[in-house]
Amino acid sequence: MTSDDVPIGRRVARWRVRRSMTQQMLADRLRRSKSWVDKVERGVRALDRYSVIQELADVLRVDPEVLLGQPRPTPAGPPDGVDDIRAVLARYDIPQAPTQTMEEVRRQVGYAWLSYQHAHYGQLVRVLPGLLDAAQGARSAEVLVQAYRITSSLLVKLGEADLAWLVADRAMATAGDSQILAATATISVAQALRASNRDRLALTATLNAANRILPLPSRVVDHEVGGCGGDQSARQPHDHQGPGEWALGGTLLVQAALAAAGSGDHHRAGELIDRAAGVAANLRGYDDTHRTSFEPVAVELARVVAAAQRGDADEALHRHSAVIRREAFRRLPAEYRGAYLVDVARAYLQVGDLRGAARALVDADSVAPAEVRCRPLARTVIAEVARAQPAPAGVARLATLVGLTR
């Protein structure tokens, strides 16, 4: 049995013993019950939340990757399997009866999210066809929207923006009358639209969705995109919405800000980031049920990208050097950090800072290799940096890894 075959609960138990901790000691440090630890170690309770695995890893003083199994070497180039995903999406013969229990499908969705958050794109592209089949058969709008979101996000990474848009649109259709599901699907719609250079459309979609779920003080008036975001009399906010929904609204504001920056509306981008910061300031720990990774540090990352896009290199560099030193940054999923660093590399290229771009690329490769080695976008950035004479340190190795040797 290889390390990859060992259940995660057993790895937790092994590292607990190595740290000379009893189940009760581990439970106390996690502020959970001994019964919870015991169920995790026996595999009765699934570990399908990145935040929980990160918490366990911190207490056990190991990298989260160690608990998930030793990562395999990341090959260069987009992983094979996109055609298999396309084939599943082109099939309309949905099974009449579910082939798996709802719990089994939910567990698959949870592990697919973990694979995405850890930037295991090669593994994810192989499991998504089966997951999409299972989610369609389960006939649960929530499960299917989640499966579509994961698929759309991965396709954006792999440079398949139009296909990602199609999948995100299916997520929107599946969401139906659920404002929350529609809001989560809108995140994928915005990512796909931005990847297709349709920033104004992404801005419209995200503002409308944010205004439907955020309380009135946090709503955004934008006359260019239709007032306050649709028919407010028909869709009033719910007073009982919890922090998870606030985080969802904050994420939509961040996406709207990045779309505004991408369309050259830098004043609007700044206003939206400030509003997102206000939402984040009111969050004090929450279960990230909507998989947003939204918190104050995420807003600060958006400020860096927006500053670079408006050509303010000094502010971008100043903010970037400060934010990456924060513990909160290191707690973000590997995918999130790696993607941000690739965006920073692109931003630095736009202002002619090749050394900054090179550093960001090398850092991204150390955090999430697939972000650099599998994404066509990152390959383009590497090629531009590698043209410099002499090429900045570290970029020559990356150029070789992705097949850009002279």
C-alpha positions in Angstrom: 0.0 0.0 0.0 1.4 3.4 -1.0 1.1 6.5 1.0 -1.6 7.7 -1.4 -3.7 4.6 -0.6 -3.7 5.3 3.2 -7.0 6.9 4.4 -6.5 10.5 5.6 -7.9 9.5 9.0 -5.2 7.0 9.5 -2.6 9.6 8.6 -4.0 11.8 11.3 -3.7 9.0 13.8 -0.1 8.3 12.8 1.0 11.9 13.2 -0.9 12.3 16.4 1.0 9.3 17.9 4.3 10.7 16.5 3.6 14.0 18.3 3.0 12.0 21.5 -0.6 13.2 21.7 -3.7 11.3 22.9 -7.0 11.7 21.2 -8.2 13.9 24.1 -5.1 16.1 23.8 -5.7 16.6 20.0 -9.4 17.2 20.6 -8.6 19.9 23.2 -6.2 21.7 20.9 -8.8 21.6 18.1 -11.5 22.6 20.5 -13.5 19.6 19.5 -14.7 16.5 21.2 -12.7 13.3 21.6 -15.5 11.5 19.8 -14.9 13.7 16.8 -11.2 12.9 16.7 -12.0 9.2 17.0 -14.5 9.2 14.2 -12.0 11.1 11.9 -9.3 8.6 12.6 -11.6 5.6 12.0 -12.9 7.1 8.8 -16.4 7.4 10.1 -16.4 11.2 9.7 -15.2 12.5 6.4 -12.5 15.2 6.2 -13.6 17.1 3.1 -13.1 20.7 4.3 -9.8 22.5 3.5 -10.1 24.7 6.6 -10.5 21.6 8.9 -7.5 19.8 7.3 -5.5 23.0 7.6 -6.4 23.2 11.3 -5.4 19.6 11.9 -2.1 20.1 10.1 -1.3 23.2 12.2 -1.9 21.3 15.4 0.1 18.3 14.2 2.8 20.6 12.8 2.8 19.1 9.3 2.0 20.4 5.9 -1.7 19.7 4.8 -0.2 17.9 1.8 1.2 15.3 4.2 -2.2 14.5 5.6 -3.6 14.3 2.1 -0.8 12.0 0.8 2.6 12.7 -0.8 2.0 14.9 -3.9 3.1 13.4 -7.1 5.4 15.3 -9.5 3.4 17.8 -11.5 3.9 17.3 -15.2 4.1 20.3 -17.6 1.3 21.2 -19.9 -2.5 21.1 -19.6 -3.6 17.6 -18.4 -5.4 15.3 -20.7 -9.0 14.7 -20.1 -10.8 17.9 -21.2 -12.4 16.0 -24.1 -13.9 13.5 -21.6 -15.4 16.4 -19.6 -16.8 17.8 -22.9 -18.3 14.4 -23.8 -20.1 14.2 -20.5 -21.5 17.7 -20.9 -22.7 16.8 -24.4 -24.6 13.8 -23.1 -28.3 14.3 -22.1 -29.3 10.7 -21.2 -29.4 11.3 -17.5 -29.8 8.0 -15.5 -33.4 7.4 -14.4 -32.3 6.2 -11.0 -29.3 7.4 -8.9 -26.3 5.1 -9.2 -24.9 6.3 -5.9 -26.2 7.5 -2.6 -26.5 11.2 -1.9 -23.8 10.8 0.8 -21.4 9.2 -1.6 -21.9 12.0 -4.2 -21.5 14.7 -1.5 -18.3 13.1 -0.4 -17.0 13.0 -4.0 -17.9 16.7 -4.3 -16.0 17.5 -1.1 -12.9 15.7 -2.3 -13.1 17.3 -5.7 -13.1 20.7 -4.0 -10.0 19.7 -2.0 -8.3 18.6 -5.2 -9.0 22.0 -6.7 -7.9 23.9 -3.6 -4.7 22.0 -3.6 -4.2 22.6 -7.3 -4.2 18.9 -8.2 -5.5 19.7 -11.6 -4.3 16.5 -13.3 -6.1 14.4 -10.7 -9.2 16.5 -10.9 -9.6 16.4 -14.6 -9.7 12.6 -14.4 -12.4 12.4 -11.8 -14.7 15.1 -13.0 -16.4 13.1 -15.8 -17.5 10.5 -13.2 -18.5 13.2 -10.7 -20.6 15.0 -13.3 -22.4 11.8 -14.1 -23.0 11.0 -10.4 -24.2 14.6 -9.6 -26.6 14.6 -12.5 -28.1 11.3 -11.4 -28.4 12.5 -7.8 -31.0 15.1 -8.8 -29.9 17.6 -6.2 -29.7 21.2 -7.4 -27.1 22.0 -4.6 -24.8 19.1 -5.5 -25.1 19.6 -9.2 -24.3 23.4 -8.9 -21.3 22.5 -6.8 -20.1 20.0 -9.5 -20.6 22.5 -12.2 -18.7 25.2 -10.2 -15.7 23.0 -9.8 -15.7 22.0 -13.4 -16.0 25.6 -14.6 -13.3 26.8 -12.3 -10.9 24.1 -13.6 -11.7 24.8 -17.2 -10.8 28.5 -16.7 -7.5 27.4 -15.3 -6.9 25.2 -18.4 -7.6 28.0 -20.8 -11.1 26.7 -21.9 -13.0 29.9 -21.1 -15.9 29.3 -23.5 -16.5 25.8 -22.2 -16.2 27.1 -18.7 -18.9 29.7 -19.5 -21.2 27.0 -20.8 -20.8 25.0 -17.6 -21.3 28.1 -15.4 -24.4 28.9 -17.3 -25.7 25.4 -16.6 -25.0 26.0 -12.9 -27.1 29.2 -13.1 -30.0 27.3 -14.8 -29.8 24.5 -12.2 -29.9 27.0 -9.3 -33.5 27.9 -10.3 -35.2 30.2 -7.8 -32.6 29.7 -5.1 -30.8 33.1 -4.6 -27.9 31.5 -2.7 -27.3 28.8 -5.3 -27.6 31.4 -8.1 -25.1 33.6 -6.3 -22.6 30.8 -6.0 -23.0 30.0 -9.7 -22.5 33.7 -10.5 -18.9 33.4 -9.1 -18.2 30.9 -11.9 -20.0 32.9 -14.5 -17.9 36.0 -13.6 -14.6 34.0 -13.7 -15.4 32.6 -17.1 -16.5 36.0 -18.5 -13.4 37.7 -17.2 -11.2 34.9 -18.7 -13.0 35.6 -22.0 -12.2 39.4 -21.7 -15.9 40.2 -21.2 -15.3 42.2 -18.0 -18.4 44.5 -18.4 -20.7 41.5 -18.6 -19.0 40.0 -15.5 -19.4 43.3 -13.6 -23.1 43.3 -14.4 -23.7 39.7 -13.3 -21.8 40.0 -10.1 -23.3 43.3 -9.0 -26.8 42.0 -9.6 -26.1 38.8 -7.7 -24.5 40.7 -4.8 -27.4 43.1 -4.4 -29.8 40.2 -4.1 -28.2 38.6 -1.1 -26.4 41.4 0.7 -28.2 43.5 3.4 -29.2 47.0 2.2 -26.3 48.9 3.7 -23.8 46.8 1.6 -25.6 47.0 -1.7 -24.1 48.8 -4.6 -25.8 51.4 -6.8 -24.6 51.3 -10.4 -26.8 53.1 -12.9 -24.8 51.6 -15.8 -25.8 48.1 -14.9 -29.4 48.7 -14.0 -29.9 50.6 -10.8 -29.5 48.5 -7.6 -29.4 45.1 -9.4 -32.9 44.1 -10.5 -36.4 44.0 -9.0 -35.7 44.8 -5.3 -39.4 44.6 -4.4 -39.5 41.0 -5.5 -36.2 40.0 -3.9 -35.7 41.5 -0.5 -32.7 40.4 1.6 -33.1 38.0 4.4 -32.4 39.2 7.9 -31.4 35.7 9.0 -28.6 35.3 6.5 -25.5 34.1 8.3 -21.8 34.8 7.8 -21.5 32.3 5.0 -23.9 34.3 2.9 -22.1 37.5 3.8 -18.9 35.9 2.6 -20.6 34.9 -0.6 -21.7 38.5 -1.1 -18.2 39.8 -0.4 -16.8 37.4 -2.9 -19.1 38.7 -5.6 -18.0 42.2 -4.7 -14.4 41.2 -5.2 -15.2 39.6 -8.5 -17.0 42.8 -9.5 -14.1 44.9 -8.5 -11.7 42.8 -10.6 -14.1 43.0 -13.5 -14.3 46.8 -13.2 -10.5 47.0 -13.1 -10.2 44.7 -16.1 -12.6 47.1 -18.0 -10.5 50.1 -17.1 -13.0 51.5 -14.5 -10.5 51.9 -11.7 -12.6 54.3 -9.6 -15.4 51.8 -9.5 -13.0 49.0 -8.7 -11.7 50.9 -5.7 -15.3 51.5 -4.4 -16.2 47.9 -4.8 -13.0 46.7 -3.0 -13.8 49.1 -0.1 -17.3 47.6 0.2 -15.9 44.1 0.1 -13.5 45.1 2.9 -16.4 46.4 4.9 -18.2 43.0 4.6 -15.0 41.1 5.5 -14.5 43.3 8.6 -17.7 42.0 10.0 -16.8 38.3 9.6 -15.4 36.6 12.7 -14.9 33.0 11.7 -17.4 30.9 9.7 -17.9 27.6 8.1 -17.0 28.2 4.5 -20.0 26.2 3.1 -20.0 28.1 -0.2 -16.2 27.5 -0.9 -15.3 31.2 -1.3 -12.2 31.5 0.9 -13.4 35.0 1.6 -11.7 36.9 4.4 -9.9 40.3 4.8 -6.7 39.0 3.2 -8.6 38.1 0.1 -9.7 41.7 -0.2 -6.1 42.9 0.2 -5.0 40.6 -2.7 -7.7 42.2 -4.9 -6.3 45.6 -4.0 -2.8 44.5 -5.2 -4.2 43.2 -8.5 -6.4 46.3 -9.1 -3.5 48.7 -8.3 -1.2 46.9 -10.8 -4.0 46.9 -13.5 -4.3 50.7 -13.2 -0.5 51.1 -13.6 0.3 52.0 -10.0 3.3 49.8 -9.6 4.6 51.4 -6.5 1.3 50.8 -4.6 1.0 47.3 -5.9 4.5 46.4 -4.9 4.1 47.9 -1.5 0.8 46.1 -0.8 2.1 42.8 -2.2 5.2 42.8 0.0 3.1 43.4 3.1 0.3 41.0 2.4 2.4 37.9 1.7 4.0 38.2 5.1 0.7 37.8 6.8 -0.2 34.5 8.4 -3.6 34.8 6.9 -2.1 34.6 3.4 -0.3 31.4 4.2 -3.6 29.9 5.4 -5.3 30.4 2.0 -5.7 27.3 -0.2 -2.6 26.6 -2.4 -4.7 27.2 -5.5 -5.7 30.7 -4.3 -2.2 31.7 -3.4 -0.7 30.3 -6.6 -3.3 32.0 -8.8 -2.7 35.3 -7.1 1.0 35.0 -7.6 0.6 34.3 -11.3 -1.7 37.4 -11.5 1.0 39.4 -9.7 3.5 38.2 -12.3 1.3 39.4 -15.1 0.8 42.7 -13.4 4.5 43.2 -12.9 5.0 42.4 -16.6 2.5 45.2 -17.5 4.6 47.7 -15.6 7.9 46.3 -16.9 9.2 44.8 -13.7 10.7 41.5 -14.9 12.4 40.7 -11.7 9.1 41.0 -9.8 7.4 38.8 -12.3 10.1 36.2 -12.1 9.9 36.1 -8.3 6.2 35.8 -8.4 6.4 32.9 -10.8 9.0 31.0 -8.8 7.0 31.5 -5.6 3.8 30.3 -7.4 5.6 27.2 -8.6 6.7 26.4 -5.0 3.2 26.9 -3.7 1.1 25.3 -6.4 3.2 23.8 -9.2 0.1 23.1 -11.4 -0.7 26.8 -11.5 2.6 27.4 -13.3 3.1 24.2 -15.2 -0.5 23.4 -16.4 -2.0 26.7 -17.2 -1.6 28.2 -20.7 -1.8 31.7 -19.1 1.2 31.1 -16.9 3.1 29.6 -19.8 2.6 32.9 -21.7 3.9 34.9 -18.7 7.0 32.6 -18.4 7.8 33.1 -22.1 7.6 36.9 -21.8 9.9 36.9 -18.8 12.3 34.4 -20.3 12.9 36.7 -23.4 14.9 39.1 -21.2 18.7 39.0 -21.6 19.8 37.6 -19.3 16.6 36.0 -18.0 15.9 36.5 -14.3 17.0 33.8 -11.9 14.6 30.8 -11.7 12.7 31.5 -14.9 15.1 29.5 -17.1 14.3 26.4 -15.0 10.6 27.1 -15.4 10.9 27.7 -19.1 12.6 24.3 -19.4 9.9 22.6 -17.3 7.1 23.9 -19.5 8.9 23.2 -22.7 10.0 26.7 -23.7 13.7 25.9 -24.1 15.4 27.7 -27.0 
